[in-house]
Amino acid sequence: MSRPTRILIPFLIGFFLGALYLSTLAPGLTWAFDSADGGDLITAAATGGVPHPSGYPTYLLLASLFLKLPFGSLAYRTNLLSCVCTVAAALVIYKIVRSMDHSMFSAAIAALAFGTFPLVWSQAILTEVNALNALFAAFLLYFFIAGVSNPRMDWIGGITMGLGLGNHLTLLFFLPLMFFDKAYEEMLSIYKWFDKETLLSYIKRIARRVAGLLLGLSVYLVIPLRARTQAPVNWGNAISWDGLIWLVSGKMYWGRLDDLNGNYLSSGLQVWSHFLLQQLGVFGLLLVFIVLAVLFKPSRLYLATCWLILIYSVFSILYYSPDSYVYLIPALMALAIWMGLGSNWIAERSPDKFPYFKPAAIFGISAFLVIRTILAIPAMNLSADHTVERYAQLILTSAPARAVIFTEGDEATFSLWYFHYAYRQRPDIAVVCDDLLVQPWYRDVLRQNYPDLVIPEHPQEQDIISDNAQRPMCQLAPDLQASLNCSP
């Protein structure tokens, strides 16, 4: 195809996905699609603080840039960050398939399939770290599998891996791809393991990537610097090694891998299979089956995508969390690539007697994806979602002067943090999270935020109430009802 056509197709894909996401983008903070963490992330970025483990320094830096945009609410600006990252990830997937399969059609279908998966779409229209994680995952797949091997690309790939780990630690599952590149494949195929020159070249390539990885990981130095500012959101108070290791390692979440038994694994597999059917649909599963049955071969692309599907599926099943399905996004990326390859295989099965079969197949498959996307808009549309804003404003306006509001759960706590800390509403009140009172660092943060509030050394809620008898004490109503129960 001509150069203008080669440019036009990815442009149209980006335009379509961008328009889709912008038209369904949440106008502010939202709880939709298990996105309660958004309030914590935005508040930390806006106040110079540190969010929940693992701290997400790469995300904080990018979110801080988007928060400087001169329009929209703070949450709208970080929602835009997710939108931009997801469009970019889809275009990188286009580049990967185009490089490996040399077909614009398979590349376009892979990019559109990925961008319109309900899970991917949901993370593109709200504030979370998952859209940026998808972009890093796509870049890593390109650098280590589809990209040209040269010293500069080795450095860039390693740095990208380090920065990606600064956004989400599950990118650790991409580490094997650093070692399995074109050079490694050639060494296996022509038995050059004992060829000194070839082996030395491979070691140098890996050394550059590892050095780049360590350089990228230096982004975590941002965490102790931000922790020293004593911002109102400062998880782990990571100014010491103990606090930094607790935060970065995600130690508070380790217990989610403990409760494994046969019933749990069985139910997890059922949920996983139902989820994949929901995301891919019957036609998508057919395309995946075509790849497995007809096209699969032990090449870098197929082995890498198999690894991503397997490892992220296993982790999603084993990790005990209500939103563990979001960890399947890299697996969906691999499946989208397979859908593109399977679609091209169908289009290429053009019988001699039917010369219009290929264009008809291309049009039919493309139209199917577009129509499926249009039908899904009502369920995905967050453009009129003001639920969190109404909730928080009712709570903050109804609270008595100098009230202490005790919160539980991420939705209530982080939404009040967003308006109270990021927007500095009701500076006279104090927001105290019951769930975090057991953490010494949180008690220190409360003392810094509210110097006139007495926080005992090992407090329960009742201790704070009795030691601050001069202030009204308020409890949030259950089930996220926008009301307070206050005692003078």
N, C-alpha and C positions, 0 to 999 in steps of 0.2 A: 504494500500500500504506500501511497505518497506520504511525505513527511507531514503535511497538514492533517491528513487523516489520522496518522499515528498520534498526533497531539490532540486532535479533536475528541477522540474516544475517551481517554482518561479525563479530559476536561468535562465532558458530559457526565461521566460517572461522578466526579467530584461535585458538579453543580447539582445533580439530582439528589445525592445524599445530603449535601449541605442544605438545600431547600427543604428536604424532608425533615431534617433535624431542627432547623430553625423554626419551622412551622409548628413543631410539637414540643419545643424547648420550654422547660419550666421557667416561669418569670422570676422566681426567687427560690428560697429554700423549700425543699419538698421531702416528704417521707415516702414517696412512691418508690416501688421496686426495691425495698429494703435499703434506702439511702440515708438512714438516720445519721451516719457519720459525717455527712456534708457539713452540718453546723459546726462540728468540732474542727474540721479541716479549714473551713473558711475563717473561723474565729482565730485559729492559730496563725494563719497566714496574714490576717489583717492586723493582728496585735503584736506580731514579731515573736510569737510563742512556738510551742512544740505540741503537735497533736498526739493522739494515742499511738501505741507501738505499731510499727517500728519507727515512727517519727517522720517518715516520708520526706526527707530533705529535698530531693529533686522536685517532687510535686510542690513543696512550699515555695521554692524559687520561681517556678513557672506561674503558680497561682498568684504570687505577689506581683508579677508583671501584669497579669490580666486584671488584677484589682485596680490597676492604675487607669483602666479604660474610663473615659469620661461619660459613660451612659449606663443605665440599668442599675439594678440593685447589686450589692456585693455578690450575692449568690448567682444572679444572672450572668455576671462576668465570669465566674468560675464554671458555670454551666457552659458558657461559650468555649472555655478551654477544653472541656470534654468533647464538644461538638467538633472542634478543629482537629483534635487528636484522632478521633474516630474516622473522619474523612481522610486524613493523612494515612492512617493505618490501611484503609481500604485501597488507597492508591499504591502503597508499597506492595500490597498483595498482588495488585495488577502487575507491577513491575516484576515480582518474583515469578509469576506464572508465565508472563511474556518472555522472560529470560530463559526459562527452562523448557517451555513447550512451544515457543515461537508462534503462538496463536493468539491473536487479539480477542477472538471470541471466547476462548477458554479463560483468558485473563479477565475479561470484562465480567463474565458470569461469576468467577471466583470473587471478584471485588464486590459486585452487587449482592451476591449471596451473603457474604460476610457482613456487609453494612446494613442489611435488612433483617438479619437474624433478630428476633425479638429481644434476646438478652443483650446483644451488642447495641441495638437501637436504644434500649432503656438506659444504658450507661452513657450514651452520647448526649442525653438531654437533661442531665442533672450533675450535681457535684459529687464526684467520687474519684478514686485513684485508678479505677479499672480501665477507663478509656486511654489514659496515658500508658498504662501497663500494656494494653493491646498494641499501641504504637511502638513501644520498645520491642515487644515480641516480634512484630513484623520486621522491624529493622534488623534484629538479630538473625532471623531466618534468612533475610536477604544477604547480610554480610557473610554469614558462615556457610550458606548453602548455594545461593544463586549468584553472589557477587564475584567480581574478578579478584583473584588472589594476588596481592602485591603488598609491599611493606606498609604503605599508607593505609590501605584498607584494613590490614591487621591491627594497626594502632586504633583506627576509628572503631572497629568492631569491639575491641577490648574495652575502650572507653565507654562505648554505648552500653556494654554489659554492666560496667560498674555504675553508671548513672541510672540504668534501669533498676538495678538492685537498690539504689537509693530511692526508688519509687515503690517497689514491691518485691519482697524477698522470694516470692514464688518463681521469679525469673532464674533462681538457682537451678531449676530443671532444664534450663538452656545450656548449662555448662558443658555437658557432653558434646554439644554441637561445635564448641570451640576447637575440639580436637579431631572432629570428623569432617574434614573439608575435602576439597578436590585433590589436594596433594596426598592426603591420607588414602583416599580411594585409589589413586594411581599407584601408590606404594603397595597396596593389597593386590591390585590387578596384575602388576608386572613383577611382583616379588623383589622389590628393591629395598627390603628392610635392612639388608646388610651392605647396601651400597652406601659408602661413607658420605659421598657428596649429597645424595638424595636425603639421607637421614639427617644430616647436618642442616640442610635447608628447611626441613620440616621442623626441627627443634627450634631454629631461629624464628620461624613463623609463630610457633606456639609461645615462645618467650616474649615476642612483641605483643601478642594478645594478652598474655598474663600481666605484663607491665602496664598495658593500657587499662586492664581491669582494675589494677590497684590504683591507678591514677583516677579513674572514674569513681572508685569507692571513697576517694577523699572528700566527696560531697558530704559525707557524714560528719565532717568537721564543722559543718554549719550548725549541727544540733547543740553542742555545748556553748557555742557563741550565742545562739538564740536563748538558750536556757539562762544565761547570765543576765539577760534583760529583765528577768523576773516578771514576765508577761502573765496575764491572768489565766491563760491556758498554758500549762508547762508540765506536761506529763513526765514523770520520772525525775523531774528537777535534775537533769542530766549534766550537772556541772562536775560530777565526780565519775570515776570509772565505774563504780557500782551502779550508779543511776543510768549511765550511758549503756552499759551492757544489759541492764534490765529492760531498757526501752528498745534498743535495737534488736535484741534477741526475741522480743515478743514473749517473754517468760510468762506473763499473765494468761497467755492463751495455750500454753503447752498441754494443759489438762484436757483440751478438746480432742486430743488424740488417744486418750486413755480408755474411754468407755466403748471398747470393741467387743462384740459378741456376734453369734450367728444370726440372731434376729435383726440386729442393727445392720449387718452387712447385707442381709437379704432384702430388707426394706430399702436400703441405700441403692442397691442395684435396680430395684423396681422404679424408684424415683428417677435414677439416672436414665434408664431406658425410656421412660415416659417423657423426660425432659428433652432427650435427643429427638424423639418423634415430634414433639411440639415445635422444636426449633427448625428441623430440616423438612418436616412434612414427608409424606409417602414418596413424592417424586424425588426429593433430596436423598432419601435413603436408597432409592433405586440407583441414583447416580453414584453414590458411595459403593454400592454393591458392584456396579460395573467396573469401578477402579480395582476393587479387591479381586474380582473374578477374571478380569481381562487385561487390565493395564499394569497391574502391580509388578514391579521388578526391584531387585535389591540395589537401587540407586540412592544417591544422597537425598534427593527430594522425598522419595517414598519412605525411606527409613527414618528420616527426620520427622516427617509428619506422623508416621506411626508412633514414634516415641512420644510426641506431644499429646496425641490422642490418649495413649495409654497412661502416661504418668499423671496428666492433669485429671483424667477420669478417676484414677485410683485415689489421688489426693482429695478430690471433691467428695468422694464417697466416704473416706475415712475421717475427714475433718468434721467434727461435730459442731455445726453452726447453722443457724437458719438460712444464712445467705451464702453457704458454701458453693452453691451453683455458679456464682460469679467467677470461680476459679476455672471454669470450663471455657472461658473465652479463647485462650490459646488453642484448645482442642477444636473449638468451632472454626478457628482460623485454618487449621489443617484440613478440616472437613470441607470448608468452603473451597479450598484449593482442589480437593478431590472432586467436588461438584463441578468446578470449571473444567477439569480434565475429562470427566465423564460426559459432560454436555458436548464437548468438542468431538469426542468419540462417536456420539450419536449423530452429530451433524456430518461427520465424515463418512458415515455408512450410506452414502448416496448411491442408490442403484442406477445403472446406466439408463434404464428405461424412464427414470423420473429425474430429469435434470434440475427440477425446481425443489427437490427434496431438501437439499442443504440450506438454501435461503429460507424455506418454510420452517425447518427445524430451528434455525437461528432465531427467526422471528417468534416462533411459538414458545421457545424456552425463555427468551427475554421478556415476552409479554406475560408469561406466567409469573415471573418474579415481580414484575411491576404491578400486576393486578393483585397479587398476594400482599404486596406492600400497601397498596391503597386501601384494601379491605381491613388491614390491621391498624390504620390510623386512629380510629375512635378509641381503641383499647390502649394505645400508646400515647395519646395526646395529653400533654401536661401544661399546655399553654394557658389554661384558665385555673390552674391549681394554686390557690391562695390559702390552703388549709393551715399550713404552719404559721403563716403571718397572722391569720385571724386568731389562732390559738394563743400564740405568744403575746399578742397585743392585749387580748382580754385578760390574760394572767397579769401582765405587768401594770395595766391601768387599774385593775381592781385591788392590787396589793396595797395594804396600809403603809403609811410612811415608816421608813426604817425597818420594814418587815424582813424576816429571815424566811426564805422559801426553801423547803426541803424537797428535793427531786429524786426520782428513781427512774431508771431506764434511759437509754440513749436518746430516744425521740424527745422526751420532755427536757432532759438536761441540756442537750446540745442546742436545741432550738432557743432556750432561754439564754444560754451562753452567747449565741449569735447576736441577739438583740441587746442583751445587757452589756456584753463586753465589746463586740465589734462595732455596734451602733451607739454604745454608751447611754442606753436608755435606763432610766431609774437608777442613777448612781447611789441613791440613798439606801437601796435594799441590798441584801446579800443572798446569793444563790448557793446552796450547799447540797452537794450530791451525796446522798446516803450511801450509795454503792461504793464510793471511793474513800469513805472516812477511815477504812482500815489501812490505807496506804499512808505511810509517814510523809512522803513527798507531797501528797495532796493537803495534808494538814498544814505543812509549811506554806504551800501556795495560798491557802485560805488566810493564814496570818498576814501574808504580804498583801493580799488583795483587800482585806478588811481589818486594818489594824485596831479598830475599835470593837471588834468581835472577839470574845474570849473563846479560844479553842483549846480544850484540855489536851493533855499528852496522849491519852488513849481514849478518845471520846466515843460515846454512843450518841444518838440523836437526843436522848433525854438529858445527857450531860450538858450539851450545848444549850438546850432550853433552860435548864436550871441555872446555868452560869451567865445567862443573858436575859434575865427576867424582865429587864426594862424594855425589851423589844418585842413587837408582835411576832408570833410564830405561826407559819402557814404551811399547810400540807396541800399538795396537789390532789385533785379528785382522781379516782382510778380511771383506767381505760381512756386516758387522754381527753377527758372532758375538760373544757375550758372554764374551770372554776377552782376557787381556793377555799379551804377551811382554815380560818385563822382564829387564834386565841390571843387576847390582849396580853 
